[in-house]
Amino acid sequence: MARLAVLSLMPLLTAAPAAALAPARIQEIERLVATEIARQNIPGLSIAVAAGGDLTWSAGYGFADLENFVPAKAATMYRLASISRPITAAAVLQLNEAGKLDLDQPIRRYVPSFLAKPWPITVRQLLGHLGGIRHYENAEEINSTRHYGDALSPVRIFQNDPLVAEPGTWFHYTSYGYVLLGAAVEAVAGVRFVDYLRARIFAPAGMERLRQDHLFTIIPNRARGYMVNSAGQLQNCALADTSNKVAGGGLIGGPEDLVRVALAVRAGKLLRSATVETMFTPLRLADGKASLYGLGWNVTTLEQRRLVSRTGGQQGVSTILAMLPRGGAVVAIMANLERAQLRELSTRVLRVLAGIGDGTASTVGSVQRNR
């Protein structure tokens, strides 16, 4: 398929938010978006932002479905991929605040069916990718089409396997560590994992459309996913059923949902302020070195300001959620193209929102919002 042009990519505007974003800032963000759509040949992209702690603007560009010429909108639904993890982390920390789950206890206390390893693995270590649990092992696991009906069943995929390292000694990124955490939430809360999220995370944060990425359910506004093949052409992505990793990458929603959950965490609607501070503090390895990961979030800096973020990537989608907690600037970007690089775009948008340096990019032409 030929490269997509930066067409009349027109956004659907949602109802006016509590606080408006200045037109000049919107224009600058749209120039940045236009540049990345053209540079990376992204079929469809949706974005939402907050400034000063309020959701202020959202829009969609390009196509949610190329075959049927369906425009991407602010309301388009994309797989969250790994952005599911900060949400799972919030659920774990809520149960910790309630005295039902101890972060420094072995995970087997809550999921006893997980087989014992040479060393105990704590809940905190799993939240920070320090538990030594392996990641995907082969293409069959990555592109799993098996459907799982609960949070515990997927644990059987890896429960017999050896650890890749002694817990606490090495940062090892893994979806399966969060699968184990989802099983713990389900066991401790006594309800299905997704039901817990719906009642205790989605509803308080105002995330009305966020839900499980169920392969067989009709989900309005769901985007089709694409990838670039070895010849550099766009094609449909591989089929995958993400029920094998709901807690680590099996949710679906829009960018406004992501901004709302970040703002809810920041505002103390989901967790106490002391817990949020712990969540946004990098964990340390056994040798004393700090990782770049807290509890569910990457933690870095932007112009001496703390920047917390989480990227996601899986079949047919690339996502990012980034926030400057001190000023309440948040950006969520979701694209229906595998391996799209969104971090630089998100950083430039944060600079525009917070007024910290030059977020400009070369102009490649106007970009119109999908209506």
C-alpha positions as CSV (number, residue, x, y, z in Angstrom):
1,M,0.0,0.0,0.0
2,A,1.3,3.4,-0.9
3,R,2.3,5.8,1.9
4,L,-0.6,7.6,3.4
5,A,-0.8,11.3,2.8
6,V,-1.3,13.8,5.5
7,L,-4.8,14.1,4.2
8,S,-7.7,16.0,5.4
9,L,-7.3,14.1,8.7
10,M,-10.3,15.8,10.4
11,P,-10.8,15.4,14.4
12,L,-14.1,14.7,16.1
13,L,-14.3,17.2,18.9
14,T,-15.9,16.0,22.1
15,A,-18.0,18.1,24.5
16,A,-16.2,21.2,25.7
17,P,-14.1,20.3,28.8
18,A,-14.0,22.3,32.0
19,A,-10.9,24.3,30.9
20,A,-10.1,25.2,27.3
21,L,-6.7,24.9,25.6
22,A,-5.4,28.0,23.9
23,P,-5.9,27.9,20.1
24,A,-2.2,28.6,19.6
25,R,-1.3,25.5,21.6
26,I,-3.7,23.3,19.7
27,Q,-2.2,24.5,16.5
28,E,1.3,23.7,17.7
29,I,0.2,20.2,18.9
30,E,-1.4,19.6,15.5
31,R,1.7,20.5,13.7
32,L,3.6,18.0,15.8
33,V,1.0,15.3,15.2
34,A,1.0,16.0,11.4
35,T,4.8,15.6,11.3
36,E,4.7,12.2,13.0
37,I,1.8,10.9,10.9
38,A,3.7,11.8,7.8
39,R,7.1,10.6,9.0
40,Q,5.9,7.2,10.3
41,N,3.0,6.6,7.8
42,I,0.6,6.1,10.7
43,P,-2.9,5.1,9.6
44,G,-4.9,6.5,12.5
45,L,-4.0,8.4,15.7
46,S,-6.0,9.8,18.6
47,I,-4.8,12.2,21.3
48,A,-6.0,13.7,24.5
49,V,-4.3,16.2,26.8
50,A,-4.7,17.8,30.2
51,A,-3.2,21.1,31.3
52,G,-3.3,22.4,34.9
53,G,-4.9,19.1,36.1
54,D,-8.0,19.2,33.8
55,L,-8.8,17.3,30.6
56,T,-8.7,20.1,28.1
57,W,-8.7,18.8,24.5
58,S,-8.9,15.6,22.4
59,A,-9.0,14.8,18.7
60,G,-8.5,12.0,16.2
61,Y,-6.6,12.0,12.8
62,G,-6.4,9.6,9.9
63,F,-8.3,6.3,9.7
64,A,-9.4,3.9,12.4
65,D,-10.2,1.4,9.5
66,L,-8.4,1.8,6.2
67,E,-10.5,-0.8,4.3
68,N,-13.8,0.9,5.1
69,F,-12.5,4.5,5.3
70,V,-13.6,4.9,8.9
71,P,-12.0,8.1,10.4
72,A,-10.1,8.0,13.7
73,K,-11.8,10.1,16.3
74,A,-11.2,11.2,19.8
75,A,-13.6,8.4,20.8
76,T,-11.8,5.7,18.8
77,M,-11.0,2.7,21.0
78,Y,-7.5,1.2,20.9
79,R,-5.8,-1.6,22.9
80,L,-3.9,-0.1,25.8
81,A,-1.2,-2.7,25.6
82,S,1.2,-2.2,28.5
83,I,-0.6,1.0,29.8
84,S,-2.8,-1.6,31.4
85,R,-0.1,-2.0,34.0
86,P,-0.3,1.3,35.9
87,I,-4.1,0.5,36.2
88,T,-3.3,-2.9,37.7
89,A,-0.7,-1.3,40.0
90,A,-3.4,1.1,41.3
91,A,-5.6,-1.9,42.1
92,V,-2.8,-3.7,43.9
93,L,-2.0,-0.5,45.9
94,Q,-5.6,0.0,46.8
95,L,-5.7,-3.4,48.4
96,N,-2.5,-2.6,50.2
97,E,-4.0,0.5,51.6
98,A,-7.0,-1.5,52.8
99,G,-4.7,-3.9,54.6
100,K,-5.6,-6.8,52.4
101,L,-2.3,-7.2,50.5
102,D,1.2,-6.6,51.8
103,L,3.7,-5.4,49.1
104,D,6.6,-7.1,50.8
105,Q,5.0,-10.5,51.2
106,P,5.7,-13.3,48.8
107,I,3.2,-13.5,45.9
108,R,2.6,-17.1,46.8
109,R,0.7,-15.9,49.9
110,Y,-2.0,-14.6,47.5
111,V,-1.5,-17.0,44.6
112,P,-0.5,-20.3,46.3
113,S,-0.9,-22.3,43.0
114,F,2.2,-20.5,41.7
115,L,5.0,-22.9,42.2
116,A,7.7,-22.1,44.7
117,K,11.0,-20.8,43.3
118,P,14.5,-20.9,44.9
119,W,13.8,-17.4,46.2
120,P,10.6,-15.7,47.3
121,I,9.1,-13.1,44.9
122,T,7.4,-10.1,46.6
123,V,4.4,-8.2,45.3
124,R,6.6,-5.0,45.2
125,Q,9.2,-6.7,43.1
126,L,6.6,-7.8,40.6
127,L,5.2,-4.2,40.4
128,G,8.7,-3.0,39.5
129,H,9.7,-5.8,37.1
130,L,12.3,-7.1,39.6
131,G,10.7,-10.4,40.2
132,G,12.7,-12.5,37.8
133,I,9.6,-13.8,35.9
134,R,10.3,-14.5,32.3
135,H,8.7,-12.6,29.4
136,Y,7.2,-14.2,26.2
137,E,9.2,-17.1,25.0
138,N,8.0,-17.6,21.4
139,A,5.7,-16.3,18.7
140,E,2.9,-18.6,19.8
141,E,2.8,-16.8,23.2
142,I,3.1,-13.4,21.6
143,N,0.3,-14.0,19.1
144,S,-1.8,-16.2,21.4
145,T,-5.3,-16.9,20.1
146,R,-6.5,-19.0,23.1
147,H,-9.2,-17.4,25.2
148,Y,-8.9,-17.4,29.0
149,G,-12.0,-16.6,31.2
150,D,-10.3,-15.7,34.4
151,A,-7.1,-14.1,35.8
152,L,-5.6,-17.2,37.3
153,S,-5.6,-19.6,34.3
154,P,-2.9,-17.7,32.3
155,V,-0.5,-18.2,35.3
156,R,-0.2,-21.8,34.2
157,I,1.6,-20.7,31.0
158,F,4.8,-19.8,33.0
159,Q,4.3,-21.1,36.6
160,N,6.6,-24.1,36.1
161,D,9.4,-22.1,34.5
162,P,12.7,-21.1,36.2
163,L,13.3,-17.5,37.0
164,V,15.6,-15.5,34.8
165,A,17.4,-13.9,37.8
166,E,17.2,-13.8,41.6
167,P,14.4,-11.4,42.5
168,G,15.6,-7.9,43.2
169,T,18.9,-8.2,41.3
170,W,17.9,-7.4,37.8
171,F,15.2,-5.3,36.0
172,H,13.6,-7.7,33.5
173,Y,10.5,-6.5,31.7
174,T,7.7,-9.0,31.7
175,S,4.0,-9.1,31.0
176,Y,3.7,-12.3,33.0
177,G,4.7,-10.6,36.2
178,Y,1.6,-8.5,35.9
179,V,-0.5,-11.5,35.0
180,L,0.5,-12.9,38.4
181,L,-0.5,-9.6,40.1
182,G,-3.9,-9.7,38.4
183,A,-4.5,-13.2,39.8
184,A,-3.5,-11.8,43.2
185,V,-6.1,-9.0,42.9
186,E,-8.8,-11.4,41.9
187,A,-8.0,-13.7,44.8
188,V,-7.8,-11.0,47.5
189,A,-10.7,-9.0,46.3
190,G,-12.9,-12.0,45.8
191,V,-14.3,-10.7,42.5
192,R,-13.2,-11.0,38.9
193,F,-10.2,-8.8,38.1
194,V,-12.1,-6.7,35.5
195,D,-15.1,-6.3,37.8
196,Y,-12.8,-4.9,40.5
197,L,-11.3,-2.5,38.0
198,R,-14.7,-1.4,36.8
199,A,-15.9,-0.6,40.4
200,R,-12.8,0.7,42.0
201,I,-10.7,2.3,39.2
202,F,-12.8,3.0,36.1
203,A,-15.9,4.5,37.9
204,P,-14.0,6.8,40.3
205,A,-11.7,8.0,37.6
206,G,-14.6,8.7,35.2
207,M,-13.4,6.2,32.6
208,E,-16.8,5.3,31.2
209,R,-15.7,3.3,28.2
210,L,-12.5,1.5,29.3
211,R,-13.0,-2.2,29.4
212,Q,-11.4,-5.6,28.7
213,D,-10.2,-6.1,25.1
214,H,-12.5,-9.0,24.4
215,L,-12.0,-10.5,21.0
216,F,-15.5,-11.7,20.5
217,T,-17.5,-8.8,21.9
218,I,-18.8,-6.0,19.7
219,I,-16.9,-2.9,20.9
220,P,-18.2,0.4,19.4
221,N,-15.5,2.5,17.8
222,R,-12.8,-0.2,18.0
223,A,-9.9,0.6,15.7
224,R,-8.5,-1.9,13.2
225,G,-4.8,-2.6,13.8
226,Y,-2.0,-2.5,11.2
227,M,1.7,-3.4,10.9
228,V,4.4,-2.7,8.3
229,N,5.7,-5.9,6.5
230,S,9.2,-6.6,5.4
231,A,8.6,-4.8,2.1
232,G,7.6,-1.6,4.0
233,Q,3.9,-1.9,3.2
234,L,1.0,-1.6,5.5
235,Q,-1.0,-4.7,6.2
236,N,-3.5,-6.0,8.8
237,C,-1.9,-7.0,12.1
238,A,-1.7,-10.6,13.4
239,L,-4.8,-12.0,15.2
240,A,-4.3,-12.1,19.0
241,D,-6.6,-12.8,22.0
242,T,-5.2,-10.6,24.8
243,S,-7.1,-12.5,27.6
244,N,-3.8,-14.3,28.4
245,K,-2.5,-11.0,29.9
246,V,-5.5,-8.8,30.9
247,A,-3.6,-7.2,33.9
248,G,-0.5,-6.7,31.8
249,G,-1.9,-5.7,28.5
250,G,-5.5,-6.7,27.9
251,L,-7.6,-3.5,28.2
252,I,-9.1,-1.3,25.6
253,G,-10.1,2.4,25.7
254,G,-9.5,5.8,24.3
255,P,-7.0,8.6,25.0
256,E,-9.4,10.5,27.2
257,D,-9.7,7.4,29.4
258,L,-6.0,7.3,29.9
259,V,-5.8,11.0,30.7
260,R,-8.5,10.6,33.3
261,V,-6.8,7.8,35.1
262,A,-3.6,9.7,35.3
263,L,-5.4,12.7,36.7
264,A,-7.3,10.6,39.1
265,V,-4.1,9.1,40.5
266,R,-2.5,12.6,40.7
267,A,-5.6,14.0,42.5
268,G,-5.8,11.3,45.1
269,K,-9.1,9.9,43.8
270,L,-7.8,6.4,43.7
271,L,-4.9,6.3,46.2
272,R,-3.5,8.3,49.1
273,S,-0.9,10.9,48.4
274,A,1.8,8.9,50.2
275,T,1.0,5.9,48.1
276,V,1.1,7.9,44.9
277,E,4.6,9.2,45.9
278,T,5.7,5.6,46.4
279,M,4.2,4.7,43.0
280,F,6.2,7.4,41.3
281,T,9.5,6.6,43.1
282,P,12.0,4.3,41.2
283,L,12.8,1.0,43.0
284,R,16.3,0.1,43.9
285,L,18.1,-3.1,42.9
286,A,19.8,-5.3,45.5
287,D,23.1,-3.5,44.8
288,G,21.6,-0.1,45.6
289,K,21.3,1.1,42.0
290,A,18.1,2.8,41.1
291,S,16.0,1.5,38.3
292,L,14.0,3.8,36.1
293,Y,10.7,2.2,37.1
294,G,8.5,2.7,40.1
295,L,5.3,0.8,40.7
296,G,3.7,0.5,37.3
297,W,5.3,3.6,35.9
298,N,8.5,4.6,34.2
299,V,10.0,7.5,36.2
300,T,12.4,10.0,34.5
301,T,12.7,13.7,34.3
302,L,12.0,16.5,31.8
303,E,13.8,19.8,32.5
304,Q,14.3,18.8,36.1
305,R,10.6,18.0,36.5
306,R,9.5,14.5,37.4
307,L,8.0,12.7,34.3
308,V,6.0,9.5,34.8
309,S,5.0,7.6,31.7
310,R,4.1,4.2,30.3
311,T,4.3,3.1,26.7
312,G,2.5,0.2,25.1
313,G,2.9,-1.9,22.0
314,Q,1.2,-5.1,20.8
315,Q,-0.6,-6.4,17.7
316,G,-1.9,-3.4,15.8
317,V,-1.3,-0.6,18.3
318,S,1.3,1.7,19.8
319,T,0.4,3.9,22.9
320,I,1.9,6.2,25.4
321,L,0.6,8.0,28.5
322,A,2.9,10.6,30.0
323,M,2.4,13.1,32.9
324,L,4.3,15.9,34.7
325,P,2.6,15.4,38.1
326,R,3.8,18.7,39.5
327,G,1.8,20.9,37.0
328,G,-0.8,18.4,35.9
329,A,0.2,18.3,32.2
330,V,-0.8,14.9,30.7
331,V,-0.8,13.6,27.2
332,A,-2.2,10.2,25.9
333,I,-1.5,9.2,22.3
334,M,-2.8,6.0,20.7
335,A,-2.1,4.9,17.2
336,N,-3.3,1.8,15.2
337,L,0.2,0.9,13.9
338,E,2.6,-1.5,15.5
339,R,6.0,-0.2,16.5
340,A,5.1,3.5,16.0
341,Q,7.5,5.7,17.9
342,L,5.4,8.0,20.1
343,R,7.7,9.0,23.0
344,E,9.3,12.0,21.3
345,L,5.9,13.3,20.2
346,S,4.6,12.9,23.7
347,T,7.6,14.8,25.1
348,R,7.1,17.7,22.6
349,V,3.4,17.9,23.4
350,L,4.2,18.0,27.2
351,R,6.6,20.9,26.5
352,V,3.8,22.8,24.7
353,L,1.4,22.1,27.5
354,A,3.8,23.1,30.3
355,G,5.5,25.9,28.4
356,I,9.0,24.4,29.1
357,G,11.1,24.9,26.1
358,D,10.6,24.6,22.4
359,G,8.2,21.8,21.3
360,T,8.1,22.9,17.7
361,A,8.6,20.6,14.7
362,S,8.9,21.3,11.0
363,T,5.6,21.9,9.3
364,V,4.6,19.3,6.7
365,G,1.2,20.8,5.9
366,S,-2.1,21.4,7.7
367,V,-3.8,18.6,9.6
368,Q,-7.6,18.7,10.0
369,R,-9.6,17.0,12.8
370,N,-11.9,14.2,11.9
371,R,-15.5,15.2,12.4
